[in-house]
Amino acid sequence: MPFLQRVSLDWSQLSQVEKDQYPYHIPTIQSFDEYRFESNVTFFIGNNGSGKSTLLEAIGVSCGFSVVGGRDLTITKEKDDVSLAKIMRLSWLPKISNGFFFRAETFDTFAGYIDQLAKEPFVGHSAYAPYGGKSLNEQSHGQAFLTFFKNRLDRKGIYLLDEPESALSPQNQLAFLRIIWELEQQGQAQFIIATHSPILMAYPQARILQFSETSIEPIQYEDTDHFNLTRDFLNHRERYFRALFAEDDDSEQED
């Protein structure tokens, strides 16, 4: 059973002027009042700009996590706007405080922070202990991601992950699914993941929420564009190439 049972937005706290401003004016966010989690693994999917990361970040801030990653980091990015969290309400059973907010976009900033922490005289190399024992910046991007997941997703908690697949090869995405499964099967973790990966969102018994242009609705895996487009492309890639490159071919012939 999920630890985080429900997330809701209290729109009554905002004036009409505020509702017309970012991030509240995002159509999918405007359509959102409440969602009750029914699975330990939930995916947010949708096009870029659909609001899935905005909602995930607000949940992370409401959980007490840093928007850059982790819990205690006070680093922020100039474009960060987590004001949605001020009208967000979370319902727990039971309330837990452990976990992590992973954000692929700011992973380098997070890894750099750990390197700086390791230089502190009273911290030293122990700063790397939760992350495999060495600097995440001493590894390739994909290796660093997987090392992070293997070592940090290892305890009871809620894990909010924004595009964790962005540096992972298809093989390592499968390895990542195993990491999720091992922790989730013990009843020790809840995952909410924003992703574009058809590999990740295929996780068994997961709930998928699709952020469309105007709403947020549950969807079956086989009904997602990610699944259908990927399958169709792999089976008929030459047809796609003809359609994609036809105009270029015509312009070359004219020359």
ABEGO torsion letter per residue (X at the ends): XBABABBBBBAAABBAAAAABOAAABAAAAABABBBBABABBBBBEBBGAGAAAAAAAAAAAAGBBAAEEAABABBBAABBAAAAAABBBBBOBBBABEBBBBAAAAAAAAAAAAAAAABAAAEAAAAAAAGGBBAAABBAAAAAAAAAAAABABBEBBBBBGAAAABBAAAAAAAAAAAAAAAAAGABBBBBBBABAAAAABBGBBBBBBBAABBBBBBAAABAAAAAAAAAAAAAAAAAAAAAAAAAAAAAAX
